[in-house]
Every structure is written in C-alpha cells, then in structure tokens.
C-alpha cells in the first residue's frame, strides 16, 4: 500500500516498512508519530486530504546533516565571512498506513 503525506512543507511517497529522512520532528527515539495530512492512499486521491487516512511511523534517529559552508565576499572591500550550517533531521520507519 502506498501513500503520500505532508510533513515539514514537503511531500513524501512511502510504503510500509520504508525508512526515510524528514525535517526535524519533536519526539524521542522509539516514539510513534502519526501523520494525518495524507494526500493519497492506494488509488484514492483526497481533496485536499483523504479523510480518516493516517500514516504511523516510528522515530529511529535524531541527528544533523553534514556541515554546509556559506562564504560571503565583497571584492576590494576586505569583507569575508564564513559561516557553517547543519540542518537537523529525523529518520523514521513507516509502520502502517490506514485508509
């Protein structure tokens, strides 16, 4: 069974048993998360969401991605600025999809 749900401003197409990385969610490791904003479930398209549909997931890991360096520079002005950014993420396992 396939489903499309929304979290963190992004849409994800998932199946049961699939692992994926999403934007940071509040919760501890091994906690369950329920996604109610489901756009598509097994051939049924919502307007805008499918009523009563849920995607249940388990949090596997909380972490940060690799560092991305941001470098600002203005020529002939002796202005240089280096800044790093690590985006937080949550790794989840899709346990069940209900219509």
BELGIJO-V788191 format. One record per backbone hydrogen bond with DSSP energy under -1.0 kcal/mol. NH is the residue of the N-H (numbers start at 1). CO is the residue of the C=O. If there is no record, write none. Layout:
nh->{NH	NH}
co->{CO	CO}
//
This chain:
nh->{3	4	5	6	7	10	12	14	17	18	20	22	30	31	33	35	38	39	40	41	42	44	46	47	50	53	54	55	56	57	58	59	60	61	63	65	68	70	72	74	77	81	83	85	89	90	91	92	93	94	95	96	98}
co->{14	40	12	37	10	7	5	3	94	15	92	90	59	28	57	55	36	4	4	44	2	41	39	49	38	50	98	35	96	33	93	31	91	91	89	87	85	83	81	79	74	72	70	68	63	22	61	20	58	18	56	56	54}
//
